[in-house]
């Protein structure tokens, strides 16, 4: 008897003895009174065996015929032995004409002792993370591509940051694409309005973390890769960064995008805002209204925001190393900067910083030597890919040995410094006149 049928015998005995009524017994078994009376009749006539289901032990009328089952088993062991369950089901149905379901094929393969082609990974267990107790302790940032300005319009990337302790929006910035410029603008808004947070929480975008396998010799000796441009900014500001392993890990800001795609799009449409500049100017007003409506109190009243440094504009920049030319100028792409003439820096390596506002700064020994005003319509973006800069430095650095080095040494070049070595290098062809002797004929005297 099943676990569902075990309590029936005791209740039926109590009903036959008159201790309980049929209605009480039917209510206890979750049956109708008429069905309970039928069970009483079967229990009186056949005993406990009469309580079993009448179809118990009978084969299913929809079972697979034995010849078809045997044919499928033979096919799964010979031509389709290396196929997975879904692929084998398709071949049996389309090629062999064996109409079996995927679950039937899977049961048959397991009964034949055929292992699964790929090991199934167990479902990952996720737990809800407790929000931080203080404002500014953890800030989540992300970008969402969506037609924000109008329905059917271009998909623009809205960069946003929310406070983990309160779940409210802190800053928004709209850009055509998700890039370094948008996240630096977001960081500037956070630092100027609230202060420096302790930690940022984002995804594994190449703006935040290094995703390339390139390692220089210095990085291998150090045991860590150099950070990205955004990582250098965070390191100078003393802000930590946590890279999320999945979108569910930063679910608070993912749900924040759902709210903005509903409310923000409607607010922009009601106000007739259809440009990037007007939308970025409207975001502070929108966030203030959103915070007043949906903000929740943090666990602790004290905040973890820190005051920004005075040279914040110089820190929000992309850093490059360049060699000073003989005319005491240094170049970065199409831009060049004249250094002061009191001292010659020719041949020396300096650090150039291209700031978020477009200014170009030249630094030597942590001192600013010269400044160039921003060009019109400036957009901060890396001048080159990080891998290109590391490859350039790797070519300039000495190569390791062939035994333990990561890269093979360059092939030795021939030297043509002496005539003897040049003649040895340039061997004449077999048809050259030098390789054939000619008979000597003396000059005739006239």
C-alpha distance (Angstrom), angle and dihedral (degrees) to the residues before:
residue distance angle dihedral
X1 . . .
X2 3.77 . .
X3 3.78 124.0 .
X4 3.78 87.8 -103.2
X5 3.82 93.0 55.8
X6 3.84 98.9 43.5
X7 3.88 97.6 81.6
X8 3.81 92.4 49.9
X9 3.81 96.2 78.6
X10 3.82 95.2 56.7
X11 3.80 94.0 46.8
X12 3.80 92.0 47.2
X13 3.81 91.0 50.9
X14 3.81 89.9 50.5
X15 3.82 90.6 49.2
X16 3.83 92.4 48.8
X17 3.82 89.7 49.6
X18 3.82 90.3 52.3
X19 3.82 94.8 -116.6
X20 3.80 94.0 121.5
X21 3.77 133.9 20.6
X22 3.79 126.9 -115.6
X23 3.80 90.6 -108.8
X24 3.80 91.8 54.5
X25 3.81 92.6 48.5
X26 3.80 92.2 46.9
X27 3.81 91.1 49.8
X28 3.82 91.5 50.7
X29 3.83 92.0 51.2
X30 3.83 94.3 40.6
X31 3.83 90.1 -120.3
X32 3.75 134.6 125.5
X33 3.81 119.0 -98.2
X34 3.81 90.7 -114.5
X35 3.82 92.3 54.3
X36 3.80 90.3 47.8
X37 3.80 89.7 54.3
X38 3.82 90.1 51.2
X39 3.79 89.5 53.3
X40 3.81 90.4 51.2
X41 3.80 90.3 55.4
X42 3.83 93.3 47.9
X43 3.82 92.0 45.1
X44 3.84 91.2 51.5
X45 3.82 92.6 48.8
X46 3.84 102.8 38.9
X47 3.78 105.7 14.5
X48 3.78 121.2 -140.8
X49 3.84 92.1 -18.6
X50 3.79 89.4 64.7
X51 3.80 90.1 64.5
X52 3.82 92.6 65.4
X53 3.78 119.5 98.5
X54 3.77 113.6 -92.5
X55 3.83 93.5 -127.6
X56 3.81 93.7 51.6
X57 3.84 109.8 131.5
X58 3.81 96.5 10.1
X59 3.80 118.5 121.8
X60 3.79 117.6 -109.8
X61 3.81 115.4 -99.7
X62 3.83 88.8 -138.1
X63 3.79 95.1 54.9
X64 3.79 119.9 130.4
X65 3.83 111.8 -98.6
X66 3.79 113.6 -106.0
X67 3.87 95.6 -121.5
X68 3.81 91.2 50.8
X69 3.79 90.4 47.4
X70 3.81 91.6 50.1
X71 3.82 91.6 49.1
X72 3.78 91.8 50.4
X73 3.82 90.3 48.9
X74 3.81 90.7 52.6
X75 3.81 92.6 49.0
X76 3.79 92.9 48.4
X77 3.80 90.8 54.6
X78 3.81 98.8 45.6
X79 3.85 120.4 30.9
X80 3.80 98.7 6.2
X81 3.79 98.8 40.8
X82 3.82 96.0 117.5
X83 3.81 97.0 45.1
X84 3.78 124.7 105.4
X85 3.79 122.3 -120.9
X86 3.80 97.2 -93.5
X87 3.81 94.6 43.9
X88 3.81 92.6 46.4
X89 3.82 90.5 50.3
X90 3.80 90.7 53.4
X91 3.81 92.8 49.3
X92 3.80 93.8 46.9
X93 3.79 91.6 50.0
X94 3.82 101.0 39.8
X95 3.80 102.7 32.6
X96 3.81 106.6 24.8
X97 3.81 99.0 30.1
X98 3.83 93.9 -126.3
X99 3.84 106.9 143.6
X100 3.80 101.7 -151.0
X101 3.78 126.6 146.3
X102 3.76 123.2 -124.3
X103 3.80 93.0 -108.0
X104 3.83 90.6 51.7
X105 3.80 90.9 50.8
X106 3.78 90.2 48.3
X107 3.83 92.5 51.0
X108 3.80 90.6 46.9
X109 3.81 92.9 50.2
X110 3.80 91.1 49.1
X111 3.80 91.0 48.5
X112 3.81 89.7 52.3
X113 3.80 90.5 51.4
X114 3.79 95.4 -112.6
X115 3.82 109.0 150.0
X116 3.76 123.9 -136.8
X117 3.80 114.4 -88.3
X118 3.81 92.3 -132.9
X119 3.74 126.6 27.1
X120 3.77 112.4 -115.5
X121 3.78 114.1 -125.3
X122 3.75 115.0 -133.0
X123 3.75 118.9 -114.5
X124 3.77 111.3 -87.7
X125 3.77 117.0 -117.2
X126 3.80 113.4 -131.7
X127 3.77 125.4 -169.9
X128 3.77 128.5 -161.3
X129 3.78 111.9 -103.9
X130 3.78 118.0 -132.0
X131 3.84 111.7 -119.6
X132 3.77 118.7 -114.0
X133 3.79 115.8 -91.4
X134 3.83 99.2 -133.6
X135 3.77 132.7 53.2
X136 3.79 110.8 -109.7
X137 3.81 95.0 22.4
X138 3.82 92.5 106.9
X139 3.81 128.8 11.0
X140 3.79 121.4 -171.6
X141 3.80 117.6 -149.5
X142 3.78 132.1 -175.7
X143 3.82 142.6 141.1
X144 3.81 129.7 -120.5
X145 3.85 122.8 -157.3
X146 3.81 108.4 -145.0
X147 3.85 139.3 133.6
X148 3.80 92.0 -96.6
X149 3.80 101.4 164.0
X150 3.81 101.4 48.3
X151 3.78 140.5 -8.1
X152 3.78 111.6 -88.1
X153 3.79 91.3 11.7
X154 3.80 127.7 126.4
X155 3.79 119.1 -60.6
X156 3.79 107.5 -108.1
X157 3.80 126.4 -171.0
X158 3.80 113.8 -119.2
X159 3.81 110.3 -160.2
X160 3.78 113.0 -154.2
X161 3.80 142.5 173.9
X162 3.81 129.0 -161.5
X163 3.78 132.5 -172.0
X164 3.80 112.0 -113.1
X165 3.81 94.8 -149.1
X166 3.82 96.4 54.6
X167 3.82 102.4 18.5
X168 3.81 92.0 -133.2
X169 3.79 127.4 134.5
X170 3.80 116.4 -100.2
X171 3.80 104.8 179.0
X172 3.81 140.7 -0.6
X173 3.79 130.7 -167.7
X174 3.81 127.2 177.8
X175 3.80 120.9 -145.1
X176 3.83 134.7 165.7
X177 3.83 89.9 -115.0
X178 3.78 138.5 7.9
X179 3.80 104.3 -91.6
X180 3.78 146.3 136.1
X181 3.81 93.0 -83.7
X182 3.81 92.2 60.8
X183 3.80 94.9 49.4
X184 3.81 93.9 45.3
X185 3.82 89.0 51.0
X186 3.80 88.1 49.9
X187 3.80 91.5 50.5
X188 3.81 91.2 48.3
X189 3.82 90.8 54.2
X190 3.80 91.1 49.7
X191 3.80 93.8 49.0
X192 3.82 96.1 45.6
X193 3.83 98.2 42.2
X194 3.81 102.2 36.1
X195 3.81 111.4 2.0
X196 3.78 137.4 -114.0
X197 3.82 115.1 -31.2
X198 3.77 121.6 -142.1
X199 3.81 97.4 -126.3
X200 3.78 138.6 6.0
X201 3.81 121.3 -145.7
X202 3.82 117.9 -155.5
X203 3.77 144.2 136.3
X204 3.80 129.2 -84.6
X205 3.81 96.7 -88.2
X206 3.81 114.3 152.8
X207 3.81 88.3 -117.6
X208 3.82 89.0 67.2
X209 3.82 106.4 30.9
X210 3.78 137.4 19.2
X211 3.81 112.0 -99.4
X212 3.82 98.3 171.4
X213 3.83 125.2 97.8
X214 3.83 95.3 -135.6
X215 3.80 115.7 124.3
X216 3.79 125.1 178.0
X217 3.78 122.2 -149.4
X218 3.81 91.0 -104.0
X219 3.81 90.9 51.4
X220 3.81 91.8 49.8
X221 3.79 91.5 50.7
X222 3.79 90.5 46.8
X223 3.81 93.3 45.8
X224 3.82 94.5 -133.3
X225 3.79 136.7 78.2
X226 3.77 123.0 -118.1
X227 3.82 112.5 -100.0
X228 3.79 125.9 -112.1
X229 3.82 123.3 -101.8
X230 3.81 89.6 -90.3
X231 3.81 90.3 45.6
X232 3.81 90.3 54.6
X233 3.79 89.9 53.2
X234 3.80 91.6 51.2
X235 3.80 91.4 47.2
X236 3.81 91.9 52.3
X237 3.81 91.2 47.8
X238 3.81 93.7 46.0
X239 3.83 94.7 -119.4
X240 3.79 120.0 145.0
X241 3.79 124.2 -140.0
X242 3.81 130.3 -149.0
X243 3.82 118.1 -163.2
X244 3.79 112.0 -146.5
X245 3.79 117.6 -134.1
X246 3.81 95.9 -147.4
X247 3.82 140.1 7.3
X248 3.81 89.1 -105.7
X249 3.80 89.9 62.3
X250 3.82 90.2 66.2
X251 3.78 94.4 37.2
X252 3.81 94.3 142.7
X253 3.79 94.1 67.9
X254 3.82 90.9 39.6
X255 3.81 88.8 58.6
X256 3.80 88.3 44.7
X257 3.82 88.9 62.1
X258 3.81 90.2 55.8
X259 3.79 89.4 55.9
X260 3.80 92.5 48.6
X261 3.81 94.1 46.7
X262 3.79 87.2 57.2
X263 3.83 104.3 37.5
X264 3.80 105.0 23.9
X265 3.80 95.2 50.4
X266 3.79 90.2 51.1
X267 3.83 92.7 47.9
X268 3.80 92.1 49.8
X269 3.81 90.9 49.6
X270 3.82 93.3 48.5
X271 3.81 91.2 52.1
X272 3.81 94.7 44.0
X273 3.81 93.9 -121.2
X274 3.81 110.7 161.4
X275 3.84 105.9 151.7
X276 3.79 132.8 77.9
X277 3.81 94.7 -123.6
X278 3.80 95.1 51.0
X279 3.82 91.5 45.0
X280 3.82 92.8 51.8
X281 3.82 89.2 49.1
X282 3.83 91.1 52.2
X283 3.82 96.7 49.3
X284 3.86 97.5 82.6
X285 3.81 90.9 55.3
X286 3.79 91.4 47.2
X287 3.82 93.5 48.9
X288 3.80 91.8 49.3
X289 3.81 90.8 54.4
X290 3.82 91.7 44.5
X291 3.81 92.0 50.4
X292 3.81 92.4 50.7
X293 3.79 90.7 53.4
X294 3.81 104.6 40.1
X295 3.82 107.7 19.3
X296 3.79 117.6 125.9
X297 3.77 125.6 -158.0
X298 3.85 116.7 -103.5
X299 3.78 122.0 -122.4
X300 3.82 90.9 -110.4
X301 3.78 126.4 36.6
X302 3.82 94.1 -146.4
X303 3.78 115.1 92.4
X304 3.81 128.6 -137.9
X305 3.82 96.3 -148.7
X306 3.81 114.5 128.4
X307 3.81 126.3 -154.8
X308 3.82 113.6 -100.7
X309 3.82 120.0 -116.3
X310 3.77 122.0 -102.1
X311 3.81 93.1 -115.0
X312 3.80 93.1 54.3
X313 3.82 92.5 130.4
X314 3.82 90.9 55.3
X315 3.80 91.8 48.5
X316 3.81 93.8 51.4
X317 3.78 92.1 73.4
X318 3.80 146.6 99.2
X319 3.81 113.5 -104.3
X320 3.82 125.1 -141.6
X321 3.80 134.2 172.7
X322 3.81 115.6 -135.3
X323 3.83 136.2 170.8
X324 3.81 118.1 -120.9
X325 3.80 114.5 -119.1
X326 3.84 124.8 -129.5
X327 3.81 91.6 -97.6
X328 3.82 89.7 59.7
X329 3.81 93.5 -106.3
X330 3.76 129.8 125.1
X331 3.81 124.1 -153.9
X332 3.80 132.5 -149.7
X333 3.79 111.5 -177.0
X334 3.82 108.4 -57.6
X335 3.81 91.8 -15.6
X336 3.80 124.4 86.0
X337 3.78 130.6 -174.1
X338 3.82 128.1 -152.1
X339 3.81 113.5 -138.0
X340 3.82 121.3 -146.4
X341 3.79 115.1 -80.9
X342 3.80 96.4 -135.9
X343 3.82 88.3 89.7
X344 3.79 135.6 20.5
X345 3.80 116.6 -123.2
X346 3.82 95.3 177.3
X347 3.81 112.5 150.9
X348 3.78 93.5 9.6
X349 3.81 123.1 123.2
X350 3.80 114.1 -122.1
X351 3.79 133.4 -178.9
X352 3.79 115.9 -116.3
X353 3.79 119.5 -160.4
X354 3.78 121.3 -160.7
X355 3.80 103.6 -160.5
X356 3.78 128.2 -147.8
X357 3.80 91.2 -109.6
X358 3.84 91.4 52.9
X359 3.80 100.7 -101.7
X360 3.81 117.9 139.7
X361 3.81 115.9 -142.0
X362 3.81 129.2 -172.1
X363 3.82 116.9 -152.0
X364 3.79 130.7 -169.1
X365 3.82 120.5 176.5
X366 3.84 90.3 -9.2
X367 3.81 90.8 -56.9
X368 3.79 123.6 117.3
X369 3.82 109.4 -124.1
X370 3.80 102.6 177.9
X371 3.80 141.0 -1.1
X372 3.79 131.4 -152.3
X373 3.84 122.3 -160.6
X374 3.80 118.5 -116.8
X375 3.82 120.1 -89.2
X376 3.82 119.5 -123.0
X377 3.82 117.6 -80.8
X378 3.80 93.9 7.7
X379 3.82 120.6 -177.0
X380 3.80 119.8 -171.7
X381 3.79 111.8 -126.6
X382 3.82 133.3 144.3
X383 3.79 112.4 -87.1
X384 3.81 91.7 -140.7
X385 3.78 140.3 2.3
X386 3.83 115.7 -84.5
X387 3.82 90.7 -122.0
X388 3.82 91.5 57.2
X389 3.79 92.3 53.4
X390 3.80 91.8 48.0
X391 3.81 91.6 47.9
X392 3.81 89.5 51.8
X393 3.78 91.8 51.2
X394 3.81 90.9 45.7
X395 3.79 91.3 55.3
X396 3.80 90.5 48.5
X397 3.81 94.1 48.7
X398 3.84 121.7 78.5
X399 3.79 114.2 -91.6
X400 3.81 119.8 -115.5
X401 3.79 123.2 -119.7
X402 3.76 122.2 -79.7
X403 3.80 93.7 -115.6
X404 3.79 101.6 58.0
X405 3.81 103.3 6.0
X406 3.76 125.4 110.8
X407 3.81 94.8 -139.0
X408 3.85 126.4 43.2
X409 3.80 116.9 -112.7
X410 3.80 117.7 -102.5
X411 3.79 117.0 -93.3
X412 3.83 112.7 -99.9
X413 3.79 113.9 -100.6
X414 3.79 122.1 -133.4
X415 3.78 116.8 -110.9
X416 3.80 119.4 -139.6
X417 3.78 97.0 -175.7
X418 3.84 95.6 123.9
X419 3.83 131.0 46.1
X420 3.80 90.4 -124.7
X421 3.81 92.6 57.0
X422 3.81 91.0 43.9
X423 3.80 91.7 52.4
X424 3.79 91.4 47.6
X425 3.78 90.6 51.2
X426 3.86 94.7 48.3
X427 3.79 104.8 58.4
X428 3.84 115.2 -176.7
X429 3.79 119.7 -118.5
X430 3.82 121.1 -106.4
X431 3.85 90.9 -104.8
X432 3.80 94.2 53.7
X433 3.86 115.5 119.7
X434 3.78 90.2 -124.2
X435 3.80 89.3 69.4
X436 3.89 93.8 55.0
X437 3.82 125.2 68.9
X438 3.84 119.4 -134.6
X439 3.85 126.2 -156.4
X440 3.80 115.3 -101.9
X441 3.79 115.7 -116.6
X442 3.85 117.1 -176.5
X443 3.78 119.1 -137.9
X444 3.73 116.3 -97.7
X445 3.80 114.0 -118.6
X446 3.75 113.9 -124.2
